């Protein structure tokens, strides 16, 4: 009878340790999931900001202004324009 009790006690301790380990792992994975979701939200916000910035930098009026003021570019005069006929 004592051996049976010791075996049952060992099984009970093993089950208890297994339960504690699995709950700890579940909590740890939940924390990792929460962090990953927060990081994904931050990346979504940054992506939206970058799209807005890209559309602002690519506006034709801004490009023309930079070309004229900073690069000192000008539209070609009709005398400097050459039309190439299609073959």
matplotlib code that plots the C-alpha trace (Angstrom):
import matplotlib.pyplot as plt

x = [0.0, 2.9, 4.4, 1.1, 0.8, 4.3, 3.7, 0.5, 2.2, 5.0, 2.4, 0.5, 3.7, 4.6, 1.1, 1.3, 4.7, 3.4, 0.4, 2.5, 4.9, 2.2, 0.4, 3.7, 4.4, 0.9, 1.3, 4.7, 3.4, 0.4, 2.8, 4.9, 1.7, 0.6, 4.0, 3.9, 0.4, 1.5, 4.6, 2.4, 0.1, 3.1, 4.3, 0.9, 0.9, 4.4, 3.5, 0.6, 2.8, 5.4, 2.7, 1.5, 5.0, 5.7, 2.6, 3.6, 7.2, 5.9, 3.4, 4.0, 3.9, 6.6, 8.8, 8.5, 9.3, 12.4, 13.5, 13.2, 14.6, 17.2, 18.3, 17.8, 16.0, 13.9, 11.4, 13.1, 12.3, 10.6, 13.8, 15.6, 12.8, 13.2, 10.4, 11.5, 9.1, 7.9, 9.3]
y = [0.0, 2.4, 1.8, 2.6, 5.8, 6.8, 6.1, 8.1, 11.0, 11.0, 11.1, 13.9, 15.9, 15.4, 16.4, 19.6, 20.5, 19.9, 22.2, 25.0, 24.8, 24.9, 27.8, 29.7, 29.0, 30.1, 33.4, 34.0, 33.4, 35.7, 38.5, 38.0, 38.0, 41.3, 42.9, 41.7, 43.1, 46.5, 46.5, 45.7, 48.6, 50.9, 49.7, 50.3, 53.9, 54.5, 53.0, 55.4, 58.4, 57.3, 57.1, 60.6, 61.9, 60.2, 61.7, 65.1, 64.9, 63.6, 66.4, 67.9, 71.4, 70.7, 69.0, 71.9, 74.4, 72.4, 72.1, 75.8, 77.2, 74.7, 73.1, 76.2, 74.3, 76.0, 74.9, 74.6, 77.3, 76.3, 76.9, 74.3, 71.7, 69.1, 66.8, 63.4, 61.8, 58.2, 55.7]
z = [0.0, 0.8, -2.7, -4.4, -2.3, -3.2, -6.9, -6.8, -5.0, -7.7, -10.4, -8.6, -8.3, -12.0, -13.0, -10.8, -12.3, -15.8, -15.1, -13.7, -16.6, -19.2, -17.6, -17.3, -21.0, -22.0, -20.1, -21.6, -25.1, -24.5, -23.4, -26.6, -28.7, -27.1, -27.8, -31.4, -31.9, -30.5, -32.7, -35.8, -34.9, -34.6, -38.0, -39.6, -38.2, -39.5, -42.9, -43.2, -42.3, -44.9, -47.5, -46.7, -46.8, -50.1, -51.7, -50.4, -51.8, -55.1, -55.8, -59.3, -58.1, -55.5, -58.0, -60.4, -57.6, -56.6, -60.3, -60.9, -57.6, -56.4, -59.7, -61.8, -64.5, -67.2, -69.8, -73.2, -75.7, -79.0, -80.9, -78.8, -79.2, -81.9, -83.0, -84.1, -86.6, -86.1, -88.6]

ax = plt.figure().add_subplot(projection="3d")
ax.plot(x, y, z, "-o")
ax.set_aspect("equal")
plt.show()
